[in-house]
Amino acid sequence: MCGAEPINCYPVLVNVISNTLLRLLNCTARIRVWSELFSRTQSQDLKNYIFFNCLSYLLILAAGLPPLLAVSSMEDYKVKSTSC
């Protein structure tokens, strides 16, 4: 009933517990729980928006990473540290 991935187990467990409680209370309604990051019926505009936001974040991150490494190397050079 539960897959190997732990992210899928929690929604299944919540579904089983909630439906059991509903049956104990003699209710005919049922609760459905699913674990999908995004709905399958999303528009192409939303997909493009998410893609370009992620892309711009990664580009900003990539632009800031080399100076950080260079500063670290310069600090190592100044204190004359070596690696084994």
C-alpha positions, -999 to +999 in steps of 0.1 A: +000+000+000+029+023+007+058+028-017+095+027-009+097+065-008+088+080+026+072+111+009+044+088-004+038+070+029+025+100+049-005+109+026-015+072+024-014+070+062-035+101+066-060+088+041-063+054+059-067+070+093-092+097+082-114+072+063-113+048+092-125+076+115-153+085+091-164+049+090-165+047+128-187+078+128-211+061+102-204+087+076-208+079+039-182+105+027-146+095+019-115+116+019-090+112-010-053+122-004-026+123-031+009+135-032+018+153-063+040+183-064+019+200-091-014+193-105-015+176-139-039+201-153-016+232-150-013+256-179+018+261-201+021+296-187+025+283-152+051+258-163+071+285-181+069+308-151+082+281-127+110+272-152+122+307-157+121+315-120+142+284-113+166+292-142+171+328-130+178+316-094+204+292-107+220+318-129+223+342-100+237+314-078+262+305-106+273+341-109+280+344-072+298+312-067+332+318-084+340+350-065+333+331-032+357+303-043+383+329-053+381+347-020+385+314-002+416+307-023+431+341-016+426+337+021+444+303+019+472+319-001+476+348+025+479+324+054+501+300+034+479+270+041+484+237+023+464+206+018+478+171+024 
